């Protein structure tokens, strides 16, 4: 098999083979990859076999029984992956049996059944270079902090190079490495000689020193293009110890002949939730001086993938071209002279990709190449403008490296991440990439939670475009695939290997909250009127999910999920929490309560009363059915047989965030429980108590730490005035963002702060930090319909103790007059706010906890 029978690769902890639906004994099944060979009977969680994407995998069956060679036999390979609870991936095909003679040698270690060493030293990363994602609206690159489009990252427990250019749904190029040789000497890899690295304003800038040369490199993705720019500036180093030339004497110029080698992995890959490596062809376009790669047209495959790569200036021809390698590794090399006293050599590697046509891909490449300096300037300006036009937070604190400075630095990094995640892929419209590099399409639940971050920083126009994109795909009637009013679980499209899918239990419930906060913050009641029937259908959808009529919503996956191994329809979709999970009830309650407020805005009194009454009944039902008196915690779910699951999980926090909890004593009990060491680590909140027998630190929903739920914890603590505890969670998130050079992963191991089974950059991770940090700093509730702004900061003493400097805020608010700007100076020590509002009619600015002074004009 050219590709392993698992999506994207992973650690296989169990494998079964069936021939004509008859299981083959595991002791006669052997699995071989380029790195290992293991007997299927020996596979365990402590001794998995890694399947890397795009590599070959062979399975040997020592069958004592002969098979009929005249007919096709059905073969099923069933793989169980590490990191997801009970995920079994079937791989089915048909083939004829053929007689084969010859000696087969099986290594002795393949027959051993002893478990390999486990624990921290077994899987900990060594010499890890920080992986980064740089993204525009239509493409992204996966790279390393050393500037190379090459970085090792762990997915499903397997560490491999994820570097390259991605133009969803394809990876146009794999890893790209730059080597430099001087005077025909040894080729030296640029990443090995990095001196400094800076990741700011959408650009990685690195400096390298090697062989008497100084190299400056900039790497970026232009916001509107399907490609990347890697700009190099090379000059001779100023070497210490060289004697100075006497005044009046001429210095003999030093000339170095260098060759720059660009090593390019040309393996193009269709890239949805499954990766399929395809054969490709390459040619060098002499007229445009670029290398063009395309996948071969295949019967039954309706798309081809295209990539184009070359250098600027466009007139430059390579001195060496390698395009005929067996494994699609290509090389373009260029010769230069570096002379002292002369301007540095400037060259830029540029690439573009796509799946529409070869001509369009070439056109995109030429456009980027011929305008690369302008695009570099525009990229930096775009990120600067985004930082300036969204909520700015600054402190003139004299305390260097203070906690406040750290939190603000992480906030600015997070805003850049949120811009990276703003996308507009072909056929998908405007949306939020759920996570990069793995989940570039638009997942509704990820979008729903992440929108809270975008709304908190004031990116209102993008939030509206994202909401509208989902509403356009709302189910208009009930079918076998969706219920009227339901939003897609994910928006996907042509060539993503799986289509737009319905069936999520929580996604639809998340959008009324976003709509309410958007409408209040902008005063755009006109949009609410325009979309009112869609909003009504959103909220009424929840009534149809109470299938058994017990007053609680059922969660069960009912959609059609191509290549998506989903057991359940909650956010914990890889474990079974059916029938009625507590967070689903909480979100239905919030949807009803928010819906009632939206109806009141439009004067729809009948629906306002109906939804409010149902919300009250559901709140009473939750309190009655889910409170576990003995544990002082909420049951996680009510099972199909009526029994209740007492697992200690973070899902109970959603009950607090949605206002479904009436009793302050119960809320405090929940928060105190999740603060304990079996749930809370120094880097975030676990998905399951470590005291639970099912807990494993690498399991996706049974032990891993998620920034999503860490954000829930921070928000829950803030909601109930537990400021110091909230800071603990917010600071843990900031630490991760800064340690990962501005990225924020999807999950971390439960036993140490190591990203695992996750994306390098996850949307709701970034969104939760932005939302919880802004909530702590301002507690801002903007209501431009009522023309009021309420401010309730919840800043713990640790952030201002011993420092009298005020914290300054600048927030842009769209109004009917244009954009107004709210300026705030906040002194938490004296609990005083000085506010000004320019660009529109002054709203009422007030607070119940701080003294507010409003400046006129």
N, C-alpha and C positions, 0 to 999 in steps of 0.2 A: 504494500500500500504506500503510495507516494505521500499521502497525508495520514496521520494517525486517526483512529476512529473516535476522536474526541474534539469538541470545539476549541480551537485555539491552542490545543495542547494542554498538558497538565500532568500531575502525578497520579498514576493509576494504582489504586490500592487493592483492586479486585478485578479480575477479568474472566469471563465465561464465553465459551464457544458452543454454538448450537449448529448442528448439521441436519437439515430437514426436520427442524424443530426438536431434535433429540440432543440433550446436553452431552457434551464430551467431558470425560473425567479431567479435572484440572491437572492431575499429576502427569498427563501425557501432552499438556499444552505448554509450549515454550514461546516466550516473546523476546524478540531481539530488536534492538535499535543500534545506532552507530556507536553508542556508549556502553551498552549493557546487554546481558541476556539473562532472563529470569524464568524459572518455572512458575506457572500460574498458581500452583498450590503454595508457593512460598511468599506470594504477595501479601503484605499486611500494611497497616498504617505506618509502621516503623520501617518497613522495607518496600517502598513503592518503586515503580519504574517510571522515569520521566519520559513523556512523549512531547518532544518539541515541535512547534509548527513547521511545516514544509519539509521535514525530514522523512526518510522512509522508515517503515516499521514492518517487520516480518513476523509472522506467527507460524510456528511449526506444530503440527498435530501428529503425534506418533500413534496412528490409528491401526489397531490390529485387524479391523474389518475392512475388506475391500469395498469400494464404492462403484456403482454402475457408471462406466465411462461413457455410456450412450445418451445419458440424460443430464440436464442441468440440475445442480443441487443448490438448495437454499442454504446460505451461510449467514449466521448472525453472530457478531462479536459484541458482547455486552460489557461495557467498561464502567467502573465506579470510580469517581474522582475524589481526591482529597480536597477538603475545604468546603464542600457543600453537603448538607445532610441528605442522605439517601438519593443522590443523583446517579441515575443509571443512564448511560448514553448508548443506545442501540445503533449498530452499523450493519446494514443488511445488504447483501449482494448475492448474485447467482453465478455459478461457474461449473465447468466440467472437470471431472477428475481425470488426471493423466498419470500414467505409470512413470515413476522416476527411480532410477537405480543410482547407486553411489553411496559412499560412506558419509555419514553425518556425525560431526564431532560436537558434543555438547560439553562446554566447560564445567569442571567440577563445581565451581561456585554457583552455577545455575541450578544445581540440584540441592544446594543447602537450604534449609528452611529456617535457620536461626535468624532472629531479627537483627538488623543493623543497629549500631548505636543511635540512641535518640537523645533528646535534650537540647540545650542551647547550642552546644558546639556542633551539633549535627547539621544545622541549617542556617546558622548565622552568616550574614554577608561579610565578606572580607574585601578590603580595598574597594569600597563602593564609591563610585563617582556619582554625584547627585544627578538624577535624571530630571529633565525639564520638558515641558510642552510649550511651544510657541504657536499661536493660532491666529488666524484671521477668520473672516466670515465663511470662507469656502475651502480652506485647507489648513493643515497643521503639520508641524514637524515634531518628531520625538528626538531629543538630542541630549547631550551631556553638558554639565557645567563647564567642561573644557572646550566647548564650542563645536565638537564633532557631532555629526548626525549619526551617532552610535552611542548606545547606552544599554547597559544590562539591567533588566528589571524582572521581578518575579511575578509570574502568573500561574496560579494553581500549583504553587510550590516549585515551579521550574524556572530557572534563571536563564535568560537568553537575550540576545540583542534585539531590541525593539526599534532601533533607530531608523529614521527615514522620513520621506515625504508622504503624507496621507491626503488624498483628495477623495473624501467619502463618496462611494463606498469602497474605494480601492486604495491600496498602498502602491503608489506609483514607483517608488524606489525604496530599497532597503538601506542599510547603513552606508554612509559615505565618509571615507577617511581621506585626509590630506597628508601627503608625505612630501618632503623636500630633500633634494640631494644637491650638494655643492661641489662644483668642479668634478663631476662624475664620481663623487664619493658615495658613501653609504647613505641609503635613503633613511630619513628620520621622520617618524610619525609626529605630526604637530601636537596631538593631545598629550604626548609624553613630556612635552617641554613647556607646559603652561606655567606662567608666572603669576598671573592674576586673572580674576574673572568677576564680571559684574552683570547682573540681570536686572535691568530697569527699562521702563517705557517700551516694553515689547521687544527688546533687543538684548541678546547676549553679546557682551564685548569681552574678548579675552586678549591677553598679551602673552607672547611666547618668545623664548630666546633659545637659539640653537645654532651651532656651527658658525658663530660670529654674525648671526642675523638676528634682527628684531622683527617680529611679525605681530601685527595687530589684526584681529579678526572680528567681524561683526556678522551675526546671524539673525535673520528675522523672516517673518511671513507678512507680506503686504496684506492689508486688511481686506481688500476687494479682489485679490487674485488667488488663483489656484496653483501656487508655487512658493518657492523660497528664494532668498538672496543670501549668499555667503561672500562677503567682501573681505579681501585680503590686502594689506598694505605692508610691504616688505622693504627693509633698508638694512644697511650694515650697522652692527652694534657699535656703540662707543665703548671700546674695551678699556678698562683701567690698566695702568702700567705702560701704555704706549708712549714713547718719548714725544715731547712737544716739538713742533717744528720752529726753528729759530726765526725771529722776525725778519722779514725781507726775503726769506727763502721760499721757493715753491714746493708744495707737497705733491709727491707723486701719487696720483689717484690709485686707489685699490679697487680692482675689478674682480668680482666673483661671478662665475657662471652658475646659475642655479636652474634646476628643473623642478617644476611643481607637478606632482602626480595626484590626480583625483581618482581614487579607487571607489568604484560604484557597484553596489549590489543591485542588479537589474531584475531581480525576481519580483514580478508584479503579482499582487494578491488581491482577490476579492475579499472585502473586509466587513462583514457584518458581525454577527455573533459567532460565525464559523469562518475559518480561514481556509481557502482552497488555493493551493499554488497552481499556476497555469503555465504552460509552455509559452515562450515569447520569442520574438524575432527582433533583431537590432540592425540598424543601418546608420551610417554617418552621412548626413546631409551636407554635401560639399558647398552648396550655394549659401546655406544659412549657417554653416560651421557649427553644427550641433548633432548630438547623438539622439536618434529617435528609436524608441522601443514600443512594441505593441504586442499584446497577446494574440495568439493565433485564433482565427475565427473557428468556432466549434458548433457542430450541429446541436440544436436544442438550447444553446446559450445565446441569449438575445443581446448581450453587450460585449464589447471589447474594451480593453483598458489601454491607455496611451500615456507615454511619458517622454518628455524632451528635456535634454540637459546640455549645457554648454557654458561658455564663458563670455563675459563682457570685457573689453569691447568686442562687438560682433565680427569685426574684421580679422580677429586673431584665429589662426589655424593651429591645431595641435601638432606637436612634433612627433607624437607617438599615439597611436590609437589601437586599443585592444578590444575587439568585439566578438571574438570567436571562442571564448572560454566555455568549458563544458557546463559550469554551474552558474552561468549568467553573471559572472563577475567581469565588469568592464573597467577600462582605464583610459583616461585622457591625460596626456602630459604636455606641458608647455615649457619652453626654454626662455630664459631672461638673463640679462646682465644687470648686476647690482654694482653701482659705482659710487664711491664716497664723494660727498659734495653735490650729488645729483638728487633730484626728487625721488622718493620711494616708488617702487613698482606697485601699481595698483591693478588688481584683477578681481573679478567677481564671478563665482560659480553661481549659475542660475538654473533653476529647473521648474518645470510645470507638468501637471498631470491632468487626466480627465477620462471620461468614459463616453463622450459624445462622438468625437471624430478625431482623426489624426490631424486634419487641417486646423481644427479649432485649438487643439493642444499646441501645435506649432505657433499659431497666432498668439496664444497666451504667453508662450515662452518669449517670443520676439518682443512683445509689449513690455514684459518685465525686464528683459535684458537691456533694451534700449532706453529704459527710463529708471534704471535701478537706483541712481543717486537721489532722484526726486522721491521715489518710493520709500527710501530709507528715511528721508526727512519727514515725509508724510506719516510714516509709522510712528516715529517718536512724537510728532505733534499730536497725532490721534490719541495716544495714551496720556499725554500731558493734558489735553483738552478734556478727556474723560475724567481724569482725576479732579480737574478744576470745576467741572460742571456738576459733578455728583457731590454728595455731602462731604465737606472738608472738615477734618478735626485736627486741631493743632494745639500744642502746648509750649509755652516759653519756659518750661521747667528748667532750672539750672542743674537738676540732678541727672547726670549722665548715666546711661544704661539703667534708668529707673524702670519699674514695671509699667508705668504709664507710657514711656517712650517705646517700650517693646510692643505694647498693645496697639499703639498708633501705627508703628512700622508694619506690624502684621496686617492691620486694617488696610493700609495703602497697597500692600502686596495683594491682598484679597480682592480689592477693587480691580486691579490689573487682571487677576484670574477671572473675574466675572466678565470682563471685556473679552478675554480669550474665548469664553464659552458662548458668546453671542454669535450665532451662526445663521447662515442662509444657504443651505445646501440645495443643489439642483433637485427639483421635484418635491422638496420637503417644506419649503417656505421658511419663515423666520422662526427661530426657536433657540432653545438652550441645549447644547450638547450635554447629555447626562454625565459623561465622563470620558476622558481622553487618556490613552488612545483607544480604549475598548468599546465605548458606547457613544459613538458620535451622533446617533439619531436621538429623537426627542421622546423621552419617557415622561408620561403625564404626572406620575407621583413625584418624580425627581423635579420636574418643572414646578409643580404645585408648592413644594417646600422651598425650592430655590427662589421662586418669585418673592418670597418674604425678604430675602436679602436684597434683590434688585429694588423693591419698593422702599426698603429701609434707607438705601443710599440715594434714592430719588431718581432712578432711571425709569421714569414713568412711561415714556413713549415706547421703549422696548418692551416693558411689561405688557402694555396694551397689545402690541403686535403679536406677542407670544400667546396671550389669552385668545385673541381673535383667530389665530391659526388653529387652535384646538377647537374653538366653537364652530369653525367652518366644517370641521370633520365630525361634529356631534351627530349621534344616531338620531335620525328624524322619525324612525318608527322601529317597532320591535321586530327583530328577525332572529334566526337561529344563532347569529353571531353577536348580536348586541341588543340591549334594551333601550327603548326610546329615552332620550335625554343623556345617555351615557357618552363619555368622552373616550377616545382611544387610549388604550394602555400605553401604546407607543405609536408615533408617526414614523413610518419608514417608507421606503420607495424602491424604485427600479434598481436592481443589482445589489441590494442590501442582503439578499439571500433569505429574507423573511419580510412579509408585508405588514402594513398597518394592522394592528391587532387590538381587539377589545377584550374585556374580561377582568379588569382590575377592580378590586373591592373598595379601594380608597381614593383613587385618583380623581374621580368626578367630585367627591366631597371637598377636595382641597381648593377648587376654583372659586366658589362663592366668597371665601375669605379674601382672596386676591382681588376680586372684583370690587368688594366693598371698600377695601383700603385704597384701591386706585381711584374709585369714584369720589370718595371723600377728600383725598389728598389733592385732586385736580379740579373738583367741582364739575366734572364732566357728566352731568346727569343725562345729557343728550345721548351719550353712548348707552347708558343703562336703559333708556327708553327704547332705543333702536334694537337692543338685544334682549328685551325683557322676556319674550317667549322662550328664548334659549335658556335664560336664567331660571325661569319657572320649570322648564324640563329638567335642568340640572338638579334642582332640589327635589322635585317630585320623583325623580329616578330612585331616590332612596326608599320610598314607600314600596316600590316593586321588589326590593331586595329582602324584604321580610317575607320569605317564602312560606314559612310554617305558621305565620300569624301570631307569634309569641311576643311581638313588640320589639324584637331585636333583629338587627340586620344579619343576614348570613354572608359569610365569605367563602367562596368556592370558585375555582377557576372554571368559567363556562365558555371562554372564547376559543379561538383557533390560533394556536401559537406555533408557527412553523419554526422548527429548530430551536425552540425555547423550552428547555426542560423545567417547566414550572409545576410545582405541586399545588401551591396555594395562591391566592390572589391578594394577600396582604403584602406589605413591603418585605416581610420575612417570607419570601415566596419559595424558599427551598426547604422549609419545614412545614409540617401539617398543623395549622392552628384552627382548623374548622371545628365547630360550625360558626361561632360568633365571637370573634376576637375583640378584646376590650378597646383597642385603638380605633377599630372600625365603628364601634358604637359612639365613641367620642367624636369622631369626625362627622358622623351623621347628625349628632346633636349640634355640633358647631355649624353645619350646613343649614339646619333648620333655624337656629338662632340668628345667624347672619342673614339668611333669606328673609326672615321677618323684618330685620332692619332695612334691607333693600326695598322690600315691599312698602314699608312706611315712607321711604324717601319718595316713592312714586305715588303714594296715596292709595295703594292697593290694600285696603283695610281687610278684606276677606281673607286674602292669602296671609297677610301679616298675622291675623288672629289664628288661622288654621295652623301655620307653621310654629308659632309660638306655643300653642297648646300642645302640639305633638312633642315639641322640644321639652316641655315641662314633664310630660308623661315619661319620656325616655330618660330624663335625668333621674326621676324617681325609680325607674326600673333598674338603671345602672347601679344606683346606691343599694338597692335591695338585693340584686343578683350577684354583684361582682365583689363586694367587700368581704375579705377573708379576715374575720376578727382575730383568729389565732395568730396569723402572721402579721397583722397590722399592715396589710398590703392588698392590692386588688388582684383577683384571679386573672390570669392572662387570657383565658378563653373558656367558653362553655362548649364542651365537645358534643358530637352528634348524639351520644347516648345520654346526654344531660349532665354528665359528670363535669367537674370544674378543675381546671389546670392551675395548680398553685405555684407554678414556676415563677421565680423572681427574674423579671425581665424589664427593660426600660419602657415597654409599651404603655405601662400605667401612667407614664408622664404625660401622654397625649390627653388623658382624662383631665389632668390639671390644666394644660395649656388651652383646652377647649372650653373651660369653665363648666365642664360637666360635673365636677366635684363641688358639692355644696358645703361640706364640713371642713373647716380649717384644720381641725385636729387630725382628720384623715390625710389631708394634704401634707401636713408636717410629718406624719408617720411615714408616708411614701418617700418623701425627700430624705428623711433620716436613714431609711433603709437602703436607698440607692447610694448614699454617701459611704457606706461601709466598704471595707477593703475587698470583699469578695466581688463587689460590683464596680467600684471606682478605682482606677489606676492613676498614676501620675500623668498619663498621656490620654486619658479619656475614660469613657464608660463602656463596660462590657455588655454584650447582648444576652448573657446568661450568667447567673451567679456561679463563681468558681467552686462553690460548695455542692453544686448539682452534679450528679453522677454522669450526666451527658456532656458536661463542660469539656471542651478542648480548646486550647488557645488559638488554633488555626481554623476552627470551623466558622464558616461565614455567619451563621445566625445562632450558633451555640457556643460562643466564647470570644469571638473577635471583638475588638474595640472599634466603634464607628463614630466619626465626628458628628454624623447626623444626630445620634442619640445623646452625644455629649452636649450638643447645642440644645436639645430638649431639656436636659438637666439644668443647664445654665438659665434657660428661660423660665423653667419651673421655680428655681430658687429666687429669681428676680421677682416673679409674680407674687410670691409670698414674703417678700422683704428680707430674704436671707442673702444679703449682699455679699458677705465674705465667702460663703459657700459658692455663690455664683461665680465670683472672681476665680475661684480655684479651677472651675471648668473652662472658663474663658481663657485664662492664662495658659492652661494646658494646650488649648487649640493654637494659641499664638506661638507657643514654643515649637510646635510641629511645623507651622507655616514658615517660620524663620529658619528652622533647621533644614528645611527642604527647599531653601532658596526661592520661596514664594509659591511653591506648589502645596497642595493639600490632598492627600490620598483618600481613597474610598474607605479602606479598612486598615487596621493594624492588628498584629498578634495580641492575644490577650495576656501574654506573659512578658512582653517587652515591646518598646515602641518601634517596631519594624513593620513597614507596609507589607501586606500579604494578601494575595488573591484580590488585587484591587487595581484601580486606575491610578496613574500618576497624579491626575488632577480630576477631582470629582465635584460636580456642580453643587450638590446639597451640602457638601463639606464646607465649601467656600461660602455659600449662602447662609448657612447657620452661624458661621463666625461673624459675618457682617451684621446679621440681624440681631444676634445676642449682644454684640459689642455696642451697637447703636442704642439698643434698648437699655443697656446699663448706663450709658453715658447721658442719654437724653430722655428716654421714656416718652418719645414724642408722638402725639396723636394729632394729625392735621385733619381738620374738617372744614374745607373751604365752602361746603354747602351751608353750614351754620356760621361760617366766617370766624372760626375759632381755632386756636392752636394751643394744645395743652402740653406742658412739659413736666415730667416727673422723673428726674434723674435718680438713679439708684447706685451711686458711686460709693464703694466701700472706702473706709478711712485709709487703708493701705495706699491708695492711689493719690492721696493728697497730704498725708501726714508729714509735717515738717516742710511743706512747700506751699507758698502762698500765691504762686503764679496762676492766673485764671486759664481756663480751657476755652478755646475759641472754636466756633462752628460757623460754617457758611453753607446754606442750603437753598437750592433753586426750586421754585414752585411755579408750575405753569398756571396762568390765570387767563381770564378773558381779555386782559390788557397785554398779554405777553408773559414773559418770565419775571416773576418777582424774586427777590433775594432776601432771605431771612438771615440776619447776623445775630449771633449769640455770644456773650461772654459769661462764662459760668464759674462761679467761685464755690466749690463744694464745701469748703471749710466754714464759710459764713452762710451757706445755703442761700445764695443770691444769684440772680440772673439779670444781666442787662441785655435787652433785646431791641433790635431795630428791623424795620421792614420797608424795603424800597422796591418800587416798580408796580405798585398797585394800592388799592384801598387797604388801610391798616386793619388787620383782623384783631380780635380779642386774643391776647397772649396771656395765659394764666397758668398757675400751678397751685396744687394743694400742699406741696411739701417745701417749696422754695419761695422766696420773696422775689417778685418780678418787677423790674423797672424798665419801662418801655420808652425809648428815645424817639421823638417825633422827627420827621423829615428824612 
